[in-house]
Amino acid sequence: MTSSSPSRALTTGAVALATVGLMAVGLGAAGAHVGVEPTSTTEDGYAQLTFSVPNESETAGTNKIEVQLPTEQPFTSVRVKPVEGWTAEVVSGALPEPVTTADGATLSEAALSVVWTADPGAEISQQEYQTFSISVGRLPEAGSTVLLPTTQSYTDGEVSEWTQETVEGEEEPEKPAPSFVTTTAAEGEDAHGTHGAADSEATDEAVDAEQAGSTTDAASSTDTGSMSAIGWTGLVAGLLGLAAGVTALVRTRRRA
């Protein structure tokens, strides 16, 4: 009766440790996708889009990111937020077909993609992620899915293509493309989510303010992510220690 108790304790500890390990792996996989977070989704408005890019490789660094922009409803304004150690380029070109905007203008050319390239030594390394932001406008009509296929390149030549469309009600694909759905403006708000005039100068100021605020948000997000990783590491280490202690106790009692 006495000898079986340590064995049961050891088994319980091992099961708990395995469960936590699987949970940690699951959370890591879920957070490994390239995603986008818009500051606004209001139709006909402007927004800052922030892409979160984790490094999935165990041996190489991420040194290039390319985001494809919509061509059926192209953005008429695209600006890039600088990232230290990275060079950004907005690639413009001819649209597959001319597009008539809500203002009645016909566009035959527009921004087609944004490419970020790392300087030597600035690559995203293992267990790291980086954020890249652009301000865009105007957003398409409410209910539109803004799909932003993204290509992630590594220093060893490997390429991850985040290009698969996520369909509501279906299982998420293995490599989902970053995307969001536009919405209508709330009552009393203009297309920019504010209660003021929507002229060009006001728009620029609103976008600049959003970018300034996002700097603090990004720093907070980085701190939170770091603390989360530290918390998981501490938990797993603690359980490993517990399992080792139980094992030592069992061995001691057997010798006794």
Secondary structure, DSSP 8 states (H G I E B T S, - for coil): -TTHHHHHHHHHHHHHHHHHHHHHHHHHHHTTS-EEEES--BTT-EEEEEEEEE---SS--EEEEEEE--SSS--SEEEE---TTEEEEEEEEEEEEEEE-TTS-EEEEEEEEEEEEE-TT-SB-TT-EEEEEEEEE---STT-EEE--EEEEETTS-EEEE-B---TTS---SSB--EEE-B---TT--TTSSSS---HHHHHHHHHHHHHHHHHHHHHHHHHHHHHHHHHHHHHHHHHHHHHHHHHHHHHHHH-
